[in-house]
Amino acid sequence: MTPYFYPVLYAITRRKPDAKWLCTGLAVVVLCPALVWALPHNTTQDSFVQRVVNFNGAALAEQRTRFLAAEKALRLRRVSEFHRLSSTLTDYPLYPYLQYQDIKRRLHKIPVKKVSAFLEQYQSLPVSRSLRHKLLRQLARQGRWQQYLDFYTPTKNIRLQCHYLYALIRTGQAEAAYPDIKKLWLTGRSQPRTCDRTFKHWKAAGKLTTELVWQRMALALDKGRRTLARYLLRYLPAKDQKLARLWIKLHRKPHLLPRYQQQIARSTHHMASRLFVNVVKRLARRTPREAEKIWFDPKTRHIATETEQYEILQQIAIALARKQLPGSEAWFSIIPDEYLSDTARQWRVRTALLQAQWSRVLTALDALTPRQQASDRWQYWRARAHEELGETAAAMTQFTALARQRSYYGFLSADRLNLPYTIADRPHKTSAGTLFTIGQRPAVQRAHEFVRLGRMVEARREWHSATQHMTNNERVDAAKLAQHWGWAEQSILTMASTDQRDDLTLRFPLLFQEQILNYSEREDINPAWTYGVIRRESAFVQDARSPKGALGLMQLMPATAKHISRSLPKKYRGKSKLTQADINLSLGTRYLRKMLKRFGGQTVLATAAYNAGENRIMRWLPAETTLDAERWIENIPFRETREYVTSVLAFTIIYADRLGFEQKRLSQHMSAVPTRETL
């Protein structure tokens, strides 16, 4: 071994903090990749990699303590102490955050040039955007419009966009602002009050036309914003308001359309057809049979253009298919291929599947787009159709190709051929030097420090900033680095953004194993199923929060958690506790058990109910005869639930393998789905 490698190895394997210089700059490239083959005989590669990844840990721990003390001093307004502590942390990864907090605190009196210097130096820092926005809002409040223009950068923030356009107006550039003001006004949502003065100037300049008001009203009603539509009435001339009020009324009560369809048919207003199409499509989604009656009335069909007529036909056909009502195929068949949407094409296949019309299945599959036909979903159903039609050779060829895949349809295909599943774990090999190099990137260092501090929101922002511009291979390596940190959520999510799919230890970690096994045993449910649900629900993000308010590993709604807790000894302590793994797993597994019991031990139905709610599942059950689970899943009306069920079932198979369980076939988890009356 070359003599100069010894001090490098010693420094890292002994965690010597003063050896930091050895693997920085050029030395990272030259020395660190050599560390793997230069490994001492008594050091395993995994432990060695961990030491490389956590290099200089003791020094960082000490700096971390001072960082927290500096933050506290600033909060308590002990400014001298803050500056004394922060001056000792200039080489600490989170030092920019101390500067940010100091500038933010004094933003109202600090020179703009100092803020500008910070923004220039730390352009990629996630909080830089927040600081820029704070500065822009302050400049707008102070009416410093030229400076606002100087500091403004394009943003999706509507308030700041409106300030920017107003700044253009106030600096004599109104004509340049008008086209963008029109774009901001022409939306189906209410805009912030910040935009009022900008819109007022635009309207005063004569830029608001009746046609624009109608366009915005149509957009508002398309998005279900009736309050906005009613607000817009004031901008319409009196002769137009009657039709607009009728549209708003029928939007709320589309079943009243037959009462007014003759009035709409006689109208010469150019928006009458838009009203008619909007309301008929809305009616079709709710009660397609009523929409059929409207369509068959020859007195009103002429209101819509040819394209609009086919849009209505598609809506009726899709609604009938989703509700599993007869007649959808007849509607699909009269729509020319060029007018069929991607959604309509797929529901045409599902309708044929539901009715087990296998020749029609093949015909409908042939009408899919090339991209749709290439998906394993539709390749599987093509194979099934060939099999059902006795075309064994074609079916076997397609099943064999699919069976090589580690997916829901791959596992189903393997079941058709009685082949073993393809669940090979091929961990990605990354050298210690590569991990070290990635770990030395400033944003990655900041993310790691936030992870160590338990500040996961900031950690995720920094990680996203660090990885968004990485190459595919760099993201794979970054995912491995996060795995070494013990940050499973980001190792999973980062790897998902790459083309690497075979590192199962990383993608399907066995986290919280003791609790999951214990609670699953308590509830007499399959631990692999529990793992599959968690993997799909949260990807092991303990503090995950959905837009609807579901929380934690198993994404429990607070009301559900409170109800379930009544059957457990532990008292429910409120939704804030649902991000604690033990509490979430205890309640989540009890809820899984409840769903399993409610649906007669049917894993498929219990899984769907966990996602969509038991009442919906009852409505989706077959009305007259039992249905095989594969076709029932494919005809679930909600795309989210359809994909949820297939993912959880596939993950259950993978986790059974990861846990070393005796493998049940996927088809063994998929009993025939009973009718509503028999369940």
C-alpha positions in Angstrom: 0.0 0.0 0.0 1.3 3.5 -0.9 2.5 5.1 2.3 0.4 8.2 2.1 -2.8 6.2 2.2 -2.2 5.1 5.9 -2.9 8.5 7.5 -6.1 8.8 5.3 -7.3 5.4 6.4 -6.4 6.1 10.0 -8.2 9.4 10.1 -11.4 8.0 8.7 -11.5 4.7 10.5 -10.7 6.4 13.8 -13.0 9.4 13.0 -10.1 11.8 13.6 -11.7 15.2 13.1 -8.5 17.1 12.3 -8.0 15.0 9.1 -10.7 17.0 7.3 -8.2 18.4 4.8 -7.4 14.9 3.5 -10.6 14.5 1.5 -11.4 17.9 0.3 -11.0 19.5 -3.1 -8.7 17.5 -5.4 -7.9 15.0 -2.6 -11.5 13.7 -2.8 -10.9 12.7 -6.4 -7.4 11.3 -6.0 -7.4 9.7 -2.6 -11.0 8.7 -1.6 -11.9 6.3 -4.4 -8.8 4.3 -3.4 -10.0 3.9 0.1 -12.2 0.9 -0.7 -9.5 -1.3 -2.0 -7.1 0.1 0.6 -9.4 -1.3 3.3 -7.7 -2.8 6.5 -8.3 -6.5 6.9 -10.2 -6.1 10.1 -12.7 -3.5 8.8 -15.8 -4.6 6.9 -16.8 -2.6 3.8 -20.1 -1.6 5.3 -18.7 -0.3 8.5 -15.9 1.4 6.5 -18.5 3.1 4.3 -20.4 4.3 7.3 -17.3 5.9 8.7 -16.6 7.6 5.4 -20.2 8.8 5.2 -20.1 10.1 8.8 -16.5 11.5 8.5 -15.8 14.4 10.8 -18.9 13.6 12.9 -17.5 14.7 16.2 -16.5 18.1 15.0 -19.9 18.6 13.4 -21.7 17.5 16.6 -19.8 20.3 18.5 -20.7 22.8 15.8 -24.3 21.7 15.9 -24.5 22.5 19.6 -23.2 26.0 18.9 -25.6 26.5 16.0 -28.6 25.7 18.2 -27.2 28.1 20.9 -26.8 30.8 18.2 -30.4 30.3 17.1 -31.6 30.6 20.7 -29.6 33.7 21.3 -31.2 35.4 18.2 -34.7 34.3 19.3 -34.0 35.9 22.7 -32.6 39.0 21.1 -29.2 38.5 22.6 -27.5 39.9 19.5 -23.9 40.1 20.8 -24.0 36.5 21.9 -25.5 35.6 18.5 -22.8 37.3 16.6 -20.1 35.8 18.8 -21.4 32.3 18.2 -22.1 32.7 14.5 -18.6 34.0 13.9 -17.2 30.6 15.0 -19.5 28.7 12.6 -18.5 30.1 9.2 -17.4 26.7 8.0 -20.5 24.9 9.4 -22.9 23.7 6.7 -25.9 25.5 8.2 -24.1 28.9 8.7 -26.1 30.5 5.8 -29.2 29.8 7.8 -27.9 31.9 10.7 -27.3 34.7 8.2 -30.8 34.2 6.8 -32.4 34.4 10.2 -30.5 37.5 11.1 -31.4 39.3 7.8 -35.0 38.2 8.0 -35.2 39.7 11.6 -33.8 43.0 10.5 -35.3 43.1 7.0 -37.2 46.4 7.6 -34.0 48.3 8.4 -31.2 46.4 6.7 -29.7 47.9 3.5 -31.1 46.4 0.4 -27.6 45.8 -0.9 -26.9 43.4 1.9 -30.0 41.4 1.1 -28.9 41.4 -2.5 -25.5 40.2 -1.6 -26.9 37.3 0.3 -29.3 36.3 -2.5 -26.4 36.5 -5.0 -24.1 34.3 -2.8 -26.8 31.7 -1.9 -28.9 31.5 -5.0 -29.6 27.8 -4.6 -30.4 28.0 -0.9 -34.1 27.1 -0.6 -34.8 29.9 1.9 -33.3 32.4 -0.6 -36.6 32.4 -2.5 -38.5 32.9 0.7 -36.2 35.9 1.6 -36.6 37.4 -1.9 -40.4 37.1 -1.6 -40.3 38.8 1.8 -38.2 41.6 0.4 -40.5 42.0 -2.6 -43.6 42.2 -0.3 -41.8 44.9 1.8 -40.9 46.9 -1.3 -44.5 46.7 -2.5 -45.8 47.9 0.8 -43.4 50.8 0.7 -44.2 51.6 -2.9 -40.6 51.3 -4.1 -41.7 50.0 -7.5 -38.4 50.5 -9.4 -36.5 48.5 -6.8 -39.3 45.9 -6.9 -38.6 45.5 -10.6 -34.9 45.3 -10.0 -35.3 42.4 -7.5 -38.2 40.6 -9.1 -37.6 37.2 -10.7 -40.3 35.1 -12.4 -42.4 33.2 -9.9 -45.6 31.2 -9.6 -46.7 33.3 -6.7 -49.8 35.2 -7.9 -49.5 38.0 -5.4 -46.0 38.8 -6.4 -47.0 38.6 -10.1 -49.7 41.1 -9.5 -47.3 43.4 -7.6 -44.9 43.1 -10.5 -47.5 44.1 -13.1 -48.6 47.0 -10.9 -44.9 48.0 -10.7 -44.8 48.1 -14.5 -47.9 50.3 -14.5 -46.5 52.7 -11.9 -43.2 53.0 -13.8 -44.9 53.9 -17.0 -44.9 50.5 -18.7 -48.6 49.8 -18.6 -48.9 48.6 -22.2 -46.2 45.9 -21.5 -48.2 44.8 -18.5 -51.7 44.5 -20.1 -51.2 41.1 -21.9 -50.1 39.4 -18.6 -52.8 41.1 -16.6 -55.3 39.5 -19.0 -53.8 36.1 -18.5 -54.0 36.5 -14.7 -57.6 37.6 -14.9 -58.7 34.9 -17.2 -58.8 32.0 -14.8 -61.4 29.8 -13.2 -60.3 30.7 -9.7 -60.6 33.9 -7.6 -57.4 35.8 -7.5 -55.9 37.4 -4.3 -57.1 40.8 -3.2 -53.5 41.9 -3.9 -54.4 41.9 -7.6 -57.5 44.2 -7.2 -55.6 47.4 -7.9 -53.9 45.9 -10.9 -57.2 44.6 -12.4 -58.8 48.0 -11.6 -56.3 49.9 -13.7 -56.6 47.3 -16.5 -60.4 47.6 -16.5 -60.2 51.4 -16.4 -58.0 51.2 -19.5 -60.9 49.5 -21.3 -59.3 46.1 -21.6 -62.1 44.1 -20.0 -64.7 43.0 -22.7 -67.9 41.1 -22.4 -66.4 38.2 -24.3 -63.6 37.9 -21.6 -66.3 37.9 -18.9 -68.1 35.0 -20.5 -64.8 33.1 -21.0 -63.9 33.5 -17.3 -67.4 32.5 -16.2 -67.1 29.4 -18.3 -63.8 28.6 -16.7 -65.2 29.2 -13.3 -68.1 26.9 -13.8 -65.8 24.2 -15.3 -64.0 24.3 -12.0 -67.2 24.4 -9.9 -66.7 27.9 -8.7 -70.2 29.2 -8.7 -69.4 32.0 -6.2 -67.0 33.5 -8.7 -69.5 33.0 -11.5 -72.1 35.0 -9.6 -69.5 37.7 -8.9 -68.8 38.0 -12.6 -72.5 38.8 -13.4 -71.9 42.5 -12.5 -69.6 42.8 -15.5 -72.1 41.5 -18.0 -74.6 43.7 -19.8 -78.3 43.3 -18.7 -79.2 41.4 -21.9 -76.7 38.6 -21.1 -77.4 38.2 -17.4 -80.5 36.1 -17.8 -78.6 33.3 -19.6 -75.7 33.6 -17.2 -78.0 33.2 -14.2 -79.6 30.2 -15.8 -76.2 28.6 -16.4 -75.3 29.0 -12.7 -78.7 27.5 -11.7 -78.3 24.5 -13.9 -74.7 24.0 -12.9 -76.0 23.5 -9.3 -79.0 21.4 -10.4 -78.3 19.8 -13.8 -81.3 17.5 -13.4 -83.5 20.6 -14.2 -82.1 20.8 -17.7 -85.1 19.2 -19.4 -87.3 22.0 -18.0 -85.1 24.6 -19.8 -83.8 22.7 -22.9 -86.3 24.3 -25.3 -85.5 27.8 -24.0 -81.8 27.1 -24.6 -82.4 25.6 -28.0 -84.3 28.8 -29.1 -81.5 31.1 -27.8 -79.4 32.8 -30.4 -76.7 33.7 -27.9 -73.3 32.4 -28.8 -72.8 31.0 -25.3 -75.9 28.9 -25.3 -74.1 25.9 -26.8 -71.3 26.2 -24.2 -74.0 26.2 -21.5 -75.8 23.2 -22.9 -72.6 21.1 -23.3 -71.4 22.0 -19.8 -74.6 21.0 -18.1 -75.2 17.9 -20.1 -71.7 16.6 -19.4 -72.3 17.4 -15.7 -75.6 15.6 -15.8 -74.0 12.6 -17.5 -71.4 12.2 -14.7 -74.2 12.1 -12.1 -77.0 10.4 -13.9 -76.0 9.1 -17.4 -79.5 7.8 -18.1 -81.0 11.3 -17.8 -78.3 12.6 -20.1 -79.2 9.9 -22.6 -82.8 11.2 -22.7 -81.5 14.7 -23.4 -79.3 13.4 -26.2 -82.1 11.5 -27.9 -84.2 14.7 -28.1 -83.7 15.9 -31.7 -84.8 19.4 -30.8 -81.7 20.1 -28.7 -79.0 18.0 -30.2 -78.2 20.6 -32.9 -77.2 23.1 -30.2 -73.8 21.5 -29.9 -71.1 21.4 -32.6 -69.9 18.0 -33.9 -66.9 18.0 -31.7 -69.1 18.9 -28.7 -71.6 16.2 -29.5 -68.8 13.6 -29.4 -67.6 15.1 -26.1 -71.1 14.5 -24.7 -71.2 11.0 -26.1 -67.9 10.1 -24.5 -69.0 11.5 -21.1 -72.2 9.4 -21.2 -70.3 6.3 -22.3 -67.6 6.7 -19.6 -70.2 7.4 -16.9 -72.1 4.2 -17.8 -68.9 2.2 -17.8 -67.8 3.5 -14.5 -71.2 2.8 -12.9 -71.2 -0.6 -14.6 -74.5 0.1 -16.3 -75.4 -1.6 -19.6 -75.2 0.3 -22.9 -71.8 1.9 -22.7 -70.4 -0.2 -25.6 -73.1 1.1 -27.9 -72.1 4.7 -27.1 -68.4 4.0 -27.6 -69.1 2.3 -30.9 -70.6 5.4 -32.5 -67.7 7.7 -31.6 -65.2 8.0 -34.5 -61.7 6.9 -33.4 -60.2 10.3 -33.9 -62.6 11.8 -31.3 -61.9 9.1 -28.6 -59.9 10.4 -25.6 -57.3 8.2 -24.0 -59.6 7.8 -21.0 -62.5 6.7 -23.3 -60.3 4.1 -25.1 -59.3 2.5 -21.8 -62.9 2.4 -20.4 -64.0 0.7 -23.7 -61.6 -2.1 -22.9 -62.8 -2.3 -19.3 -66.4 -2.5 -20.4 -65.6 -5.5 -22.6 -63.6 -7.1 -19.7 -66.4 -6.7 -17.3 -68.7 -8.5 -19.7 -66.1 -11.1 -20.6 -66.5 -10.3 -24.2 -62.9 -11.4 -25.2 -63.1 -10.7 -28.9 -64.3 -7.2 -28.1 -61.5 -6.9 -25.6 -58.9 -7.5 -28.4 -60.7 -5.0 -30.7 -60.7 -2.4 -28.0 -57.1 -3.0 -27.2 -56.2 -2.5 -30.8 -57.8 1.0 -30.6 -55.5 2.1 -27.7 -52.7 4.5 -28.4 -49.2 2.9 -29.0 -48.1 4.1 -25.6 -51.1 2.6 -23.9 -50.6 -0.7 -25.7 -47.0 -0.9 -24.4 -48.0 -0.8 -20.8 -47.9 -4.1 -18.8 -51.5 -3.6 -17.8 -52.9 -3.8 -21.4 -50.3 -6.4 -22.5 -51.5 -8.6 -19.7 -55.2 -8.3 -20.7 -54.2 -9.0 -24.3 -52.6 -12.2 -23.1 -55.7 -13.0 -21.1 -58.0 -12.4 -24.1 -55.9 -14.7 -26.2 -56.0 -17.4 -23.5 -59.8 -17.1 -23.1 -60.2 -17.4 -26.9 -58.1 -20.6 -27.0 -55.1 -18.9 -28.7 -52.7 -20.5 -26.3 -49.4 -19.9 -28.2 -50.0 -16.1 -28.3 -51.1 -16.0 -24.7 -48.1 -18.1 -23.4 -45.6 -15.8 -25.3 -47.0 -12.7 -23.8 -47.4 -14.2 -20.3 -43.8 -15.4 -20.4 -42.5 -11.9 -21.3 -44.5 -10.3 -18.5 -43.6 -12.9 -15.9 -40.0 -11.5 -15.9 -41.3 -8.3 -14.4 -41.5 -7.5 -10.7 -45.0 -6.0 -10.8 -48.6 -6.7 -10.2 -49.2 -7.8 -13.8 -45.8 -9.6 -13.8 -46.8 -11.7 -10.8 -50.3 -12.4 -12.2 -48.6 -13.6 -15.4 -46.2 -15.9 -13.5 -49.3 -17.3 -11.7 -50.9 -18.2 -15.1 -47.7 -20.2 -16.0 -47.0 -21.4 -12.5 -43.5 -19.8 -12.7 -41.5 -18.5 -9.7 -41.6 -14.8 -9.2 -38.8 -12.5 -10.4 -37.9 -10.8 -7.1 -34.1 -10.5 -7.4 -32.4 -8.0 -5.0 -29.4 -6.5 -6.8 -28.1 -3.7 -4.6 -26.4 -0.9 -6.4 -22.7 -0.8 -5.8 -21.3 2.6 -4.9 -17.8 3.2 -3.8 -17.0 5.0 -0.5 -15.2 7.7 -2.4 -18.3 8.4 -4.5 -20.5 8.6 -1.5 -18.0 10.9 0.2 -17.8 13.2 -2.9 -21.6 13.5 -3.0 -21.8 14.0 0.7 -19.4 17.0 0.4 -21.8 19.0 -1.8 -23.0 22.0 0.3 -26.7 21.3 -0.2 -26.2 17.6 0.7 -24.3 18.6 3.8 -27.1 21.0 4.8 -29.7 18.3 4.3 -27.7 15.9 6.4 -27.4 18.4 9.2 -31.1 19.1 9.2 -31.8 15.3 9.3 -29.5 15.1 12.4 -31.4 18.0 13.9 -34.8 16.4 13.2 -35.9 19.3 11.0 -37.3 17.2 8.2 -39.1 19.9 6.2 -35.8 21.8 5.8 -34.0 18.6 5.2 -36.3 17.7 2.3 -36.1 21.1 0.8 -32.3 21.0 0.8 -32.3 17.4 -0.6 -34.6 18.4 -3.4 -32.4 21.3 -4.2 -29.3 19.1 -4.2 -30.8 16.3 -6.3 -33.0 18.0 -8.9 -30.1 18.8 -11.2 -28.1 15.6 -10.7 -27.7 13.0 -13.5 -29.4 9.7 -13.2 -26.3 8.0 -11.9 -25.7 10.7 -9.4 -29.2 10.4 -8.0 -28.7 6.6 -7.7 -25.6 7.3 -5.6 -27.4 10.0 -3.6 -30.1 7.5 -2.8 -27.5 5.1 -1.5 -26.1 7.9 0.6 -29.5 8.7 2.1 -29.8 4.9 2.9 -26.5 5.1 4.8 -27.8 8.0 6.7 -30.8 6.0 7.7 -33.1 8.4 5.8 -35.3 5.7 4.1 -37.9 8.0 2.8 -35.5 9.9 0.6 -33.6 6.9 -0.5 -36.9 5.4 -1.7 -38.1 8.6 -3.4 -34.7 9.5 -4.9 -34.3 6.0 -6.3 -37.8 6.2 -7.8 -36.6 9.2 -9.9 -34.0 7.0 -11.6 -34.0 4.0 -13.9 -32.6 1.7 -11.1 -35.3 -0.6 -9.8 -33.5 -3.7 -8.5 -32.0 -2.5 -5.2 -34.9 -4.0 -3.1 -33.1 -3.5 0.2 -33.2 0.2 -0.5 -36.6 0.5 -2.2 -38.4 -1.8 0.2 -36.7 -1.4 3.6 -37.8 -3.4 6.7 -38.2 -0.4 9.0 -40.2 -0.6 12.3 -40.0 -4.4 11.9 -40.6 -5.3 15.5 -43.7 -3.1 15.8 -45.1 -4.1 12.5 -44.7 -7.8 13.2 -46.1 -7.4 16.7 -49.2 -5.3 15.8 -49.9 -7.5 12.7 -49.8 -10.6 14.9 -52.1 -8.9 17.4 -54.6 -8.2 14.6 -54.0 -11.6 12.9 -53.2 -9.9 9.6 -50.3 -10.6 7.2 -47.3 -8.4 8.1 -46.3 -8.3 4.4 -49.7 -6.7 3.7 -49.1 -4.1 6.5 -45.7 -3.3 5.0 -47.3 -3.1 1.5 -49.9 -0.6 2.7 -47.2 1.6 4.5 -44.9 1.5 1.5 -47.8 2.8 -0.7 -49.3 5.2 1.8 -46.3 7.1 3.0 -43.0 5.5 1.8 -42.1 5.4 5.5 -42.3 9.2 5.9 -43.3 9.3 9.6 -44.7 12.9 9.5 -46.4 12.5 6.1 -49.5 14.6 5.7 -51.9 14.3 2.8 -53.8 17.3 1.3 -57.0 15.8 2.9 -55.3 15.6 6.4 -54.3 12.0 6.6 -51.3 11.6 8.9 -48.3 9.4 9.5 -47.0 6.1 8.3 -50.4 4.5 7.6 -52.0 7.9 6.6 -54.8 7.8 9.1 -57.5 10.5 9.1 -57.9 11.9 12.6 -61.6 11.0 12.8 -60.9 7.4 11.8 -58.0 7.2 14.3 -60.3 8.5 17.1 -63.0 6.0 16.2 -60.6 3.1 16.0 -58.8 4.0 19.3 -62.0 3.3 21.2 -61.4 -0.4 20.7 -57.8 -0.2 22.1 -56.6 0.2 25.7 -54.6 3.3 25.0 -56.5 6.6 25.1 -56.5 8.7 21.9 -54.4 11.8 22.5 -55.2 13.8 19.4 -54.0 14.0 15.8 -50.6 15.4 16.8 -49.7 11.9 18.1 -50.4 10.3 14.7 -47.0 11.1 13.4 -45.5 8.9 16.2 -44.7 5.5 14.6 -45.9 3.3 17.4 -49.3 5.0 17.8 -49.9 5.2 14.0 -49.0 1.5 13.5 -51.2 0.4 16.4 -54.2 2.2 15.0 -53.5 1.5 11.4 -53.2 -2.2 11.8 -56.4 -2.3 13.8 -58.2 -0.4 11.0 -56.8 -2.9 8.4 -58.2 -5.7 10.5 -61.6 -4.0 10.7 -61.7 -3.6 6.9 -60.6 -7.2 6.5 -63.4 -8.4 8.8 -65.9 -6.1 7.2 -65.3 -7.6 3.8 -65.2 -11.3 4.8 -61.5 -11.7 4.8 -61.2 -10.4 1.2 -57.7 -8.8 1.0 -58.6 -7.0 -2.3 -61.7 -5.4 -0.9 -60.1 -4.5 2.4 -57.2 -2.9 0.6 -59.6 -0.9 -1.6 -61.7 0.1 1.4 -58.6 1.4 3.2 -58.1 3.8 0.4 -61.5 4.7 -0.8 -63.8 4.0 2.2 -66.0 1.0 2.9 -69.2 2.7 1.6 -67.8 3.2 -1.8 -66.6 -0.4 -2.0 -70.1 -1.6 -1.2 -71.4 0.5 -4.1 -68.8 -0.9 -6.4 -69.6 -4.6 -5.7 -71.2 -6.6 -8.4 -75.0 -6.4 -8.4 -76.0 -9.8 -9.6 -73.1 -12.4 -9.9 -69.7 -12.8 -8.4 -66.7 -11.4 -10.3 -63.1 -12.5 -10.4 -60.9 -10.1 -8.5 -58.7 -9.2 -11.5 -61.6 -7.9 -13.6 -63.2 -6.2 -10.5 -59.9 -4.3 -9.8 -59.6 -3.2 -13.4 -63.1 -1.8 -13.3 -62.7 0.2 -10.0 -64.1 3.7 -11.0 -61.3 5.7 -9.4 -57.9 5.6 -11.0 -56.2 6.3 -7.7 -57.8 3.4 -5.9 -57.2 1.1 -8.9 -53.5 1.9 -8.8 -53.4 1.8 -5.0 -54.8 -1.8 -4.9 -52.5 -3.1 -7.6 -49.5 -1.5 -5.9 -50.3 -2.8 -2.4 -50.8 -6.3 -3.7 -47.5 -6.2 -5.6 -45.7 -4.8 -2.6 -47.2 -7.5 -0.4 -45.5 -10.1 -2.5 -42.2 -8.3 -2.4 -42.3 -7.8 1.3 -43.2 -11.4 1.9 -40.0 -12.3 0.1 -38.0 -9.6 2.1 -39.3 -11.0 5.4 -38.4 -14.5 4.4 -42.0 -15.8 4.5 -43.2 -18.8 2.6 -44.5 -17.2 -0.5 -48.2 -17.2 -1.3 -49.1 -16.7 -4.9 -50.7 -13.4 -5.7 -53.8 -15.1 -7.0 -54.2 -16.6 -3.5 -54.8 -13.1 -2.2 -57.5 -12.5 -4.8 -60.7 -14.4 -4.0 -63.7 -13.9 -6.2 -65.6 -10.7 -5.4 -69.1 -11.4 -4.0 -72.3 -9.5 -4.7 -73.6 -6.7 -2.5 -76.4 -9.0 -1.2 -74.1 -11.9 -0.3 -71.3 -10.0 1.5 
